[in-house]
Amino acid sequence: MKTFADLPVGRDNHFNLIRLIAASAVLLSHSFPLTRGMGSAEPLEQLTGQSLGAASVYVFFGISGYMITRSFDRRHDIWSFGAARIARIYPGLLVVLALTSFLLGPLVASADWRTYFAEPSVWTYIPRNLSLRFLQYELPFVFEANIYPSAINGSLWTLFWEVACYGMVVAVGLLGGLRGRRFGLFLLLYMAFAVSITLMGQAGSWTKLSLPFVVGMAIYVFRHKIPAGWVPALLIIAGALACYMTPIWPLAYGLTLTYLALWLGHAKADWLLGYNRLGDYSYGTYIYAFPVQQTAAWALPGLTVAEMILVTLPVTWGLAALSWHLVESPALDRREGLAAQIRTVLAGQLLQGKL
């Protein structure tokens, strides 16, 4: 039976498309609370206990665990690795934050632009959200009358946990833990923690999001041993269903989604590979969707869930395409230059005795 090591490598895969579908599914998921109010349950959540948005984020983190571990393993240069991660996250994020606070905010605010810009929270919006940790979801006088009031970009909270997972890869990698037995020990300790914390009913964002990421890491590290195909996929699905309505269902659910995403991502369907020529619009879709939807809810009050999706999905995809071609891709093309600058700055600090 084939293993993950036997699947096609390189750019001939479907991960860009799967991530776009996942990011779009987050938009679909958010359409329920943004048109019906906070706490509105969607069909998938009523069935599985997990929203479509949560499932999509699990897919993101699972793919990321695999790809980021592979990237670190192949680079053998922490500065190039760090520069690539910075170039992937921050340029696109900075632009959407700037557009939101300096263009969208004054256009939709219930106060005049002078009053709007006089508010200190306008000027803290960008730096706080760039921190990824001390997020600011609101801007003054903006979307206050929306069904889901005031929140500008409710999707940004996952970025901190994504970067935290990057740090986990670096820490494990620098300790030599991305090889065989050492990684097996790390995986054993991690799973013991994740299962115990889940059984105690105290699983928070870190546990829920790091689990698919660690599963992605494990599939990469043990890619020569983990089978990839219909039979193992069906067995994993069956195992997860056996855990349905038990305390460990969320873990089984995340593990299963990760396996399926990585297997299908490597499955080579030639007629779908043409999408890769367009680019990777997933991150742009993810970071633009919420403000686009809130703007639609402000401009067209009373939208149904279906109407919200039909109105906002094409606009979000358009902005994501612009973000990729004008911001994200050019930034990624300059990541090695950024790595060189980081090395130069650190070398200068060392010479001056500041490090």
C-alpha positions as CSV (number, residue, x, y, z in Angstrom):
1,M,0.0,0.0,0.0
2,K,1.2,3.5,-0.8
3,T,2.4,5.8,2.0
4,F,2.4,9.6,2.1
5,A,6.1,9.4,1.0
6,D,4.9,7.8,-2.3
7,L,2.4,10.6,-3.2
8,P,3.3,13.3,-5.7
9,V,5.6,16.1,-4.4
10,G,6.2,19.6,-5.7
11,R,3.6,22.0,-6.7
12,D,1.4,19.5,-8.5
13,N,-1.1,19.2,-5.7
14,H,-4.5,20.6,-4.6
15,F,-3.6,22.3,-1.4
16,N,-4.2,25.8,-2.8
17,L,-7.7,24.8,-3.8
18,I,-8.5,22.9,-0.6
19,R,-7.4,26.0,1.4
20,L,-9.5,28.2,-0.7
21,I,-12.5,26.0,-0.2
22,A,-11.8,26.0,3.6
23,A,-11.5,29.7,3.7
24,S,-14.7,30.1,1.7
25,A,-16.4,27.7,4.1
26,V,-15.5,30.0,7.0
27,L,-17.4,32.7,5.2
28,L,-20.4,30.4,4.8
29,S,-20.2,29.6,8.5
30,H,-20.0,33.2,9.6
31,S,-23.1,34.0,7.4
32,F,-25.3,32.5,10.1
33,P,-24.4,34.7,13.1
34,L,-23.9,37.8,10.8
35,T,-27.4,37.6,9.5
36,R,-29.2,35.9,12.5
37,G,-27.3,37.1,15.5
38,M,-24.8,35.7,18.0
39,G,-25.2,32.1,18.9
40,S,-27.0,31.1,15.8
41,A,-26.3,27.5,15.1
42,E,-25.7,26.2,11.6
43,P,-26.8,22.8,10.3
44,L,-23.3,21.1,10.6
45,E,-22.9,22.3,14.1
46,Q,-26.2,20.9,15.1
47,L,-25.2,17.5,13.7
48,T,-21.5,17.3,14.8
49,G,-21.1,19.8,17.6
50,Q,-18.5,21.5,15.4
51,S,-19.3,24.5,13.1
52,L,-18.3,24.5,9.4
53,G,-16.0,27.3,10.3
54,A,-14.3,25.2,13.0
55,A,-14.0,22.3,10.6
56,S,-12.4,24.6,8.0
57,V,-9.9,25.9,10.5
58,Y,-9.0,22.4,11.5
59,V,-8.2,21.7,7.8
60,F,-6.1,24.9,7.7
61,F,-4.1,23.9,10.7
62,G,-3.7,20.3,9.6
63,I,-2.3,21.2,6.2
64,S,-0.1,23.9,7.9
65,G,1.3,21.3,10.3
66,Y,2.5,19.2,7.4
67,M,3.7,22.0,5.2
68,I,5.4,24.0,7.9
69,T,7.2,21.0,9.3
70,R,8.4,20.1,5.8
71,S,9.6,23.7,5.3
72,F,11.6,23.8,8.5
73,D,13.0,20.3,7.8
74,R,14.2,21.3,4.4
75,R,15.6,24.8,5.0
76,H,18.0,24.1,7.9
77,D,18.1,27.9,8.3
78,I,15.9,29.4,11.0
79,W,16.2,32.9,9.5
80,S,15.0,31.9,6.1
81,F,12.2,29.9,7.8
82,G,11.2,32.9,9.9
83,A,11.4,35.3,7.0
84,A,9.1,33.1,5.0
85,R,6.5,33.0,7.8
86,I,6.7,36.7,8.3
87,A,6.3,37.3,4.5
88,R,3.3,35.0,4.4
89,I,1.4,36.5,7.3
90,Y,2.2,40.2,7.8
91,P,2.1,42.1,4.5
92,G,-1.4,40.9,3.6
93,L,-2.6,41.4,7.2
94,L,-1.1,44.9,7.3
95,V,-2.9,46.0,4.1
96,V,-6.3,44.6,5.2
97,L,-6.0,46.4,8.6
98,A,-5.0,49.6,6.9
99,L,-7.9,49.5,4.5
100,T,-10.3,48.6,7.3
101,S,-9.3,51.4,9.6
102,F,-8.4,54.2,7.2
103,L,-10.9,53.6,4.3
104,L,-13.8,51.4,5.4
105,G,-14.0,52.8,8.9
106,P,-14.7,56.5,8.0
107,L,-17.0,55.5,5.2
108,V,-19.4,53.4,7.3
109,A,-18.9,55.2,10.7
110,S,-22.0,56.7,12.2
111,A,-20.0,59.9,13.1
112,D,-18.2,62.3,10.8
113,W,-14.6,61.6,9.7
114,R,-13.1,64.2,12.1
115,T,-14.8,62.6,15.1
116,Y,-13.9,59.2,13.9
117,F,-10.2,59.9,13.5
118,A,-10.1,61.7,16.8
119,E,-10.8,58.4,18.6
120,P,-7.6,56.8,20.0
121,S,-8.9,53.3,19.1
122,V,-8.6,54.1,15.4
123,W,-4.8,54.4,15.9
124,T,-4.4,51.4,18.1
125,Y,-6.3,49.1,15.7
126,I,-3.4,48.3,13.4
127,P,-0.6,47.8,16.0
128,R,-2.8,45.7,18.4
129,N,-3.9,43.4,15.6
130,L,-0.4,43.1,14.2
131,S,0.6,41.8,17.6
132,L,-1.8,38.9,16.9
133,R,-2.2,38.5,20.7
134,F,-3.8,41.8,21.9
135,L,-6.5,41.9,19.3
136,Q,-8.9,44.8,18.8
137,Y,-12.1,43.8,17.1
138,E,-13.9,47.1,17.1
139,L,-13.5,50.6,15.6
140,P,-15.4,53.6,16.9
141,F,-18.9,54.2,15.5
142,V,-18.6,51.3,13.0
143,F,-21.2,48.6,12.6
144,E,-22.8,49.4,15.9
145,A,-26.3,48.7,14.5
146,N,-25.4,45.4,12.8
147,I,-27.1,42.2,13.9
148,Y,-23.6,41.1,15.0
149,P,-22.6,44.5,16.4
150,S,-19.3,46.3,16.1
151,A,-16.9,43.4,15.3
152,I,-14.8,44.3,12.3
153,N,-12.8,41.2,11.6
154,G,-13.7,38.2,13.8
155,S,-11.4,35.8,12.0
156,L,-8.1,37.2,13.1
157,W,-8.0,35.3,16.4
158,T,-6.7,32.1,14.9
159,L,-3.5,33.8,13.6
160,F,-1.9,33.9,17.0
161,W,-2.4,30.2,17.4
162,E,-1.0,29.6,14.0
163,V,2.2,31.4,14.8
164,A,2.3,29.6,18.2
165,C,2.3,26.3,16.2
166,Y,5.2,27.6,14.1
167,G,7.1,28.2,17.3
168,M,6.3,24.7,18.4
169,V,7.9,23.4,15.1
170,V,11.0,25.5,15.7
171,A,11.3,24.4,19.3
172,V,10.9,20.7,18.5
173,G,13.1,21.0,15.4
174,L,16.0,22.7,17.2
175,L,15.9,20.0,19.9
176,G,16.2,17.4,17.1
177,G,12.7,16.2,17.7
178,L,11.6,15.9,14.0
179,R,13.3,12.6,13.7
180,G,11.9,9.1,14.4
181,R,11.9,8.2,18.1
182,R,12.3,11.7,19.4
183,F,9.3,12.9,17.6
184,G,7.5,9.8,18.7
185,L,8.2,10.8,22.3
186,F,7.0,14.3,21.6
187,L,3.8,13.0,20.0
188,L,3.1,10.6,22.9
189,L,3.5,13.4,25.4
190,Y,1.4,15.8,23.4
191,M,-1.4,13.3,22.8
192,A,-1.5,12.4,26.5
193,F,-1.9,16.1,27.3
194,A,-4.5,16.7,24.6
195,V,-6.6,13.6,25.6
196,S,-6.4,14.3,29.3
197,I,-7.3,18.0,29.0
198,T,-10.2,17.1,26.7
199,L,-11.5,14.4,29.0
200,M,-11.5,17.0,31.8
201,G,-13.6,19.3,29.6
202,Q,-11.0,22.0,29.7
203,A,-9.8,21.9,26.1
204,G,-9.3,25.5,24.9
205,S,-8.2,27.1,21.6
206,W,-4.6,25.8,21.9
207,T,-5.7,22.2,22.3
208,K,-8.3,22.3,19.6
209,L,-6.1,24.0,17.0
210,S,-2.8,22.5,17.8
211,L,-4.2,18.9,17.6
212,P,-4.7,19.0,13.8
213,F,-1.4,20.8,13.4
214,V,0.5,18.1,15.4
215,V,-1.3,15.4,13.4
216,G,0.0,17.2,10.2
217,M,3.5,17.2,11.7
218,A,3.2,13.5,12.5
219,I,2.1,12.6,9.0
220,Y,5.1,14.4,7.6
221,V,7.6,12.9,10.0
222,F,6.2,9.4,9.6
223,R,5.3,9.8,5.9
224,H,7.2,6.7,5.0
225,K,5.1,4.6,7.3
226,I,1.6,6.1,7.2
227,P,-0.6,4.6,4.5
228,A,-2.4,6.8,2.1
229,G,-5.5,5.6,0.3
230,W,-9.2,4.8,0.4
231,V,-8.9,1.9,2.8
232,P,-7.0,3.8,5.6
233,A,-9.3,6.8,5.0
234,L,-12.4,4.8,5.5
235,L,-10.9,3.1,8.6
236,I,-10.1,6.5,10.1
237,I,-13.6,7.8,9.4
238,A,-15.1,4.7,11.0
239,G,-12.9,5.1,14.0
240,A,-13.9,8.7,14.4
241,L,-17.6,7.9,14.1
242,A,-17.1,5.3,16.8
243,C,-16.0,8.2,19.0
244,Y,-19.1,10.3,18.2
245,M,-20.9,11.6,21.3
246,T,-17.9,10.7,23.4
247,P,-15.6,13.3,25.1
248,I,-12.8,12.7,22.6
249,W,-15.0,13.2,19.5
250,P,-13.5,16.7,18.9
251,L,-10.0,15.2,18.8
252,A,-11.1,12.3,16.5
253,Y,-12.9,14.8,14.3
254,G,-9.8,17.0,13.9
255,L,-7.5,14.1,13.3
256,T,-9.9,12.7,10.6
257,L,-10.2,16.1,8.8
258,T,-6.4,16.4,8.8
259,Y,-5.8,13.0,7.3
260,L,-8.5,13.5,4.6
261,A,-7.2,17.0,3.7
262,L,-3.6,15.8,3.3
263,W,-4.5,12.7,1.4
264,L,-6.8,14.6,-1.0
265,G,-4.3,17.4,-1.3
266,H,-1.7,15.0,-2.7
267,A,-4.2,13.1,-4.9
268,K,-3.3,14.2,-8.4
269,A,-6.4,15.1,-10.4
270,D,-5.0,16.7,-13.5
271,W,-8.1,18.6,-14.4
272,L,-8.0,20.5,-11.1
273,L,-4.3,21.4,-11.2
274,G,-5.0,24.3,-13.5
275,Y,-6.2,26.2,-10.4
276,N,-2.6,26.5,-9.2
277,R,-1.9,28.9,-12.1
278,L,-4.2,31.4,-10.5
279,G,-2.4,31.6,-7.2
280,D,-3.2,31.0,-3.5
281,Y,-6.2,33.1,-2.6
282,S,-7.0,31.3,0.6
283,Y,-5.3,33.7,3.1
284,G,-6.8,36.7,1.4
285,T,-10.3,35.1,1.4
286,Y,-9.8,34.4,5.1
287,I,-8.8,37.9,6.2
288,Y,-11.2,39.9,4.0
289,A,-14.3,37.8,4.4
290,F,-15.5,39.1,7.8
291,P,-15.2,42.9,7.0
292,V,-16.8,42.3,3.6
293,Q,-19.7,40.5,5.3
294,Q,-20.1,43.1,8.0
295,T,-20.2,45.8,5.3
296,A,-22.9,43.9,3.4
297,A,-24.9,43.6,6.6
298,W,-24.6,47.3,7.2
299,A,-25.4,48.3,3.6
300,L,-28.1,45.7,3.0
301,P,-29.9,45.0,6.3
302,G,-32.1,42.0,6.4
303,L,-30.0,39.8,4.2
304,T,-30.7,36.1,4.5
305,V,-27.9,33.5,4.9
306,A,-28.1,32.6,1.3
307,E,-28.2,36.2,0.1
308,M,-25.2,37.0,2.4
309,I,-23.2,34.2,0.7
310,L,-24.2,35.2,-2.8
311,V,-23.4,38.9,-2.3
312,T,-20.1,38.6,-0.3
313,L,-18.3,35.5,-1.7
314,P,-17.5,37.0,-5.2
315,V,-16.4,40.3,-3.6
316,T,-14.2,38.5,-1.1
317,W,-12.6,36.3,-3.8
318,G,-11.9,39.4,-5.9
319,L,-10.2,41.1,-3.0
320,A,-8.3,37.9,-2.2
321,A,-7.0,37.8,-5.8
322,L,-5.8,41.4,-5.6
323,S,-4.2,40.7,-2.2
324,W,-2.3,37.7,-3.6
325,H,-1.1,39.3,-6.8
326,L,-0.3,42.8,-5.4
327,V,0.8,42.1,-1.9
328,E,1.3,38.5,-0.8
329,S,3.1,37.0,-3.8
330,P,5.5,40.0,-4.2
331,A,6.3,39.8,-0.4
332,L,7.0,36.1,-0.7
333,D,9.3,36.7,-3.7
334,R,11.4,38.9,-1.4
335,R,11.5,36.6,1.6
336,E,15.2,35.6,1.1
337,G,16.1,39.3,1.0
338,L,14.2,39.7,4.3
339,A,16.2,36.7,5.7
340,A,19.4,38.4,4.7
341,Q,18.4,41.6,6.4
342,I,17.5,39.7,9.6
343,R,20.9,38.1,9.6
344,T,22.7,41.4,9.0
345,V,20.8,43.1,11.9
346,L,21.5,40.2,14.2
347,A,25.2,40.2,13.2
348,G,25.4,43.9,13.9
349,Q,23.8,43.4,17.3
350,L,26.2,40.7,18.2
351,L,29.2,42.8,17.2
352,Q,27.9,45.6,19.4
353,G,27.4,43.2,22.3
354,K,23.7,43.7,22.5
355,L,22.8,40.1,22.1
